Amino acid sequence: MAKRGTGAIFAALLALSTPFPEARAFELSPISTHLEAAGPGVRGRIVLRNTRDAELPMQTRVMRRHVAEDGRITLEPADADFLVFPPQALVPAHGAQTIQFQYVGPLLNEGRSYLLYVSEVPIAASGEMVVRLVFEMGAAVYLHPPGAKAELSLEGATPLPGGRIELRVRNSGARHAVLIEGFGVVPGAEAALAAYGDLARTRPENPIVPPHALRRFVIGGAPAQNP
């Protein structure tokens, strides 16, 4: 298992920090896909839209995502788990490109999380050395065995200094849970957060709870004052 490569991090930082309009080269949709996979063969697709006034050379790569108890993410190369078509393409200005993918990895006994990255390919004129900013985006792909569900429970809530609170959320199911609408879907969480205003509906920074795993979330500020 390896952390995300420094080249990818560098590219992402450049894309986020550059003031130039052309840095945002494209859009991806959907940005998150959940697929039931009995085994190899399940297929999906994303659509890339080139928002520039120029052609966009692009390429793809796949990384498997692991989320630790404290929310830290590690990524490992996983191109061997997917067939992606096209792996490279030249997308016309303001055009679109459908990217199809097929899972060819091992049978699943619990869910897996992947990121399908699409990045532009910097091209220099012949004989010239040019430094260009590149843009990269990742679309999340979640796979789960047939019939698998996320089964969430609140294992505890501990007040911390500064009005914060640590929630310990367990997923006993075989499918990823993604708390995109906050902790309201976790049984007991709203009661535990009752003194903290609308905190139960606050989306955590990393909302993923992997299958058969415990997540610790530290959230909040000053507790709400009762009238």
C-alpha positions in Angstrom: 0.0 0.0 0.0 1.4 3.4 -0.8 0.4 7.0 -0.2 -0.6 9.1 -3.1 2.4 9.9 -5.3 4.2 13.2 -4.9 3.6 14.0 -8.6 -0.1 13.7 -8.2 -0.1 15.8 -5.1 2.0 18.4 -6.9 -0.4 18.5 -9.9 -3.4 18.8 -7.6 -1.8 21.7 -5.7 -1.0 23.5 -8.9 -4.5 23.1 -10.1 -6.0 24.4 -6.9 -3.6 27.3 -6.5 -3.2 28.7 -10.0 -5.0 31.9 -10.8 -5.3 31.2 -14.5 -8.8 30.4 -15.8 -7.5 27.6 -18.1 -6.4 25.6 -15.0 -9.9 24.2 -14.7 -9.6 22.1 -17.8 -12.7 19.8 -17.4 -15.6 18.5 -15.4 -16.5 14.9 -14.5 -19.9 13.4 -13.9 -21.0 11.6 -11.9 -18.3 12.2 -9.3 -19.4 9.2 -7.2 -20.7 5.8 -8.4 -21.9 2.8 -6.3 -22.0 -0.5 -8.2 -23.1 -4.0 -7.1 -20.4 -6.5 -8.1 -20.9 -10.3 -7.9 -17.4 -10.5 -9.3 -15.4 -9.4 -12.4 -17.4 -7.9 -15.2 -19.4 -5.1 -13.6 -19.3 -1.9 -15.8 -19.7 1.8 -15.3 -19.0 5.1 -17.0 -18.2 8.7 -16.4 -18.4 11.6 -18.7 -15.6 14.2 -19.1 -16.6 17.6 -20.4 -13.9 19.9 -21.7 -14.6 23.4 -20.6 -11.7 25.0 -22.5 -11.5 26.7 -25.8 -8.8 24.3 -26.9 -8.4 20.5 -27.3 -7.7 18.6 -24.1 -5.3 15.6 -24.2 -6.3 13.4 -21.2 -5.2 10.1 -19.6 -6.6 7.9 -16.8 -5.3 5.9 -13.8 -7.0 4.0 -11.0 -6.1 4.0 -7.3 -7.7 1.9 -4.5 -8.6 4.1 -1.5 -8.2 2.9 2.1 -9.7 5.0 5.0 -8.2 4.6 8.5 -10.1 4.9 11.8 -9.0 8.5 12.2 -10.0 9.4 8.6 -6.5 9.3 7.1 -6.5 8.1 3.5 -3.9 6.0 1.7 -4.0 5.1 -1.9 -2.4 2.3 -3.8 -2.2 1.7 -7.6 -5.0 -0.4 -8.9 -5.0 -0.2 -12.7 -4.9 -4.0 -12.8 -8.3 -4.1 -11.2 -10.0 -2.3 -14.1 -10.2 -2.1 -17.9 -10.6 1.6 -18.8 -11.5 2.8 -22.3 -10.2 5.0 -23.6 -7.1 5.2 -21.3 -6.1 8.2 -23.3 -8.0 10.6 -25.6 -8.0 14.0 -27.2 -11.2 15.8 -26.3 -12.4 18.6 -28.6 -12.8 22.1 -27.2 -16.2 22.3 -25.3 -16.6 18.6 -26.3 -17.3 15.5 -24.2 -15.8 12.1 -23.8 -17.4 9.1 -22.2 -14.9 7.0 -20.2 -16.0 3.4 -19.7 -14.6 1.1 -17.0 -15.0 -2.6 -16.2 -14.0 -4.2 -12.9 -11.7 -7.3 -13.5 -10.4 -7.7 -9.9 -11.0 -10.5 -7.5 -14.4 -11.6 -6.0 -15.6 -9.4 -3.3 -16.6 -10.3 0.2 -16.9 -6.7 1.3 -17.0 -3.3 -0.5 -14.0 -1.6 -2.1 -13.4 2.0 -2.8 -11.5 3.3 -5.8 -10.7 6.6 -7.4 -10.6 6.8 -11.2 -8.3 9.8 -11.9 -8.4 11.8 -15.1 -5.6 14.2 -15.8 -4.7 16.4 -18.7 -1.4 15.5 -20.5 1.0 18.5 -20.8 2.2 18.7 -24.4 5.2 20.9 -25.4 5.9 22.1 -28.9 8.6 20.2 -30.7 12.0 21.1 -29.5 10.8 23.2 -26.7 10.8 22.7 -22.9 7.7 24.1 -21.4 6.4 24.0 -17.8 2.6 23.8 -17.7 0.1 23.6 -15.0 -1.9 20.4 -15.2 -5.4 19.6 -13.8 -6.5 16.3 -12.3 -9.8 15.1 -10.9 -10.9 11.8 -9.4 -14.3 10.2 -9.6 -15.1 7.8 -6.7 -16.1 4.2 -7.6 -17.6 2.1 -4.8 -18.1 -1.6 -5.4 -20.1 -3.9 -3.0 -21.2 -7.6 -3.0 -24.8 -8.4 -4.0 -27.2 -7.4 -1.3 -24.6 -5.8 0.9 -25.7 -2.9 3.1 -24.1 -0.4 5.4 -25.1 -1.1 9.0 -24.2 1.9 11.2 -24.2 2.2 14.9 -22.9 4.8 17.4 -20.4 3.3 19.8 -19.8 6.4 21.8 -19.7 10.2 22.0 -17.1 11.9 24.1 -17.0 15.7 24.8 -13.7 17.3 24.2 -12.2 20.7 25.1 -13.5 23.7 23.1 -17.0 22.4 22.7 -15.9 19.6 20.4 -17.1 16.1 20.5 -15.7 12.8 19.3 -18.2 10.4 17.7 -17.3 6.7 17.2 -19.3 5.3 14.4 -19.1 1.6 13.5 -20.1 0.1 10.1 -20.9 -3.6 10.7 -22.1 -4.1 7.1 -20.2 -5.1 3.9 -20.9 -1.8 2.0 -19.3 1.6 2.4 -21.3 4.3 4.2 -20.8 7.9 3.0 -22.3 10.4 5.4 -22.9 13.1 2.8 -25.8 14.5 4.8 -24.2 14.3 8.2 -24.7 12.0 11.1 -28.5 11.9 11.1 -28.4 8.4 9.5 -26.4 7.0 12.4 -28.8 5.7 15.1 -28.4 7.6 18.4 -26.2 10.4 16.9 -28.9 13.1 16.9 -29.5 12.5 20.6 -25.8 12.6 21.4 -25.5 15.9 19.5 -28.7 17.5 20.7 -26.7 20.2 22.7 -24.7 21.1 19.6 -27.3 22.7 17.4 -27.4 21.5 13.9 -24.1 19.6 14.2 -25.9 16.3 13.4 -26.5 17.6 9.9 -22.9 18.8 9.3 -21.0 16.8 6.8 -17.7 15.6 8.2 -14.5 16.4 6.3 -14.1 12.8 5.3 -17.6 11.2 5.5 -16.5 7.6 4.5 -17.1 4.7 6.9 -15.6 1.6 5.3 -17.2 -1.9 5.7 -16.5 -3.8 9.0 -14.7 -0.8 10.4 -14.8 1.9 13.1 -14.4 5.6 12.3 -13.7 8.4 14.8 -15.0 11.8 13.9 -14.0 15.0 15.9 -16.5 17.7 15.1 -18.0 20.9 16.5 -17.1 24.1 18.3 -18.9 25.8 21.1 -22.1 24.0 22.1 -25.4 25.7 21.4 -26.9 27.7 24.2 -30.4 26.7 25.5 -32.9 29.5 25.5 
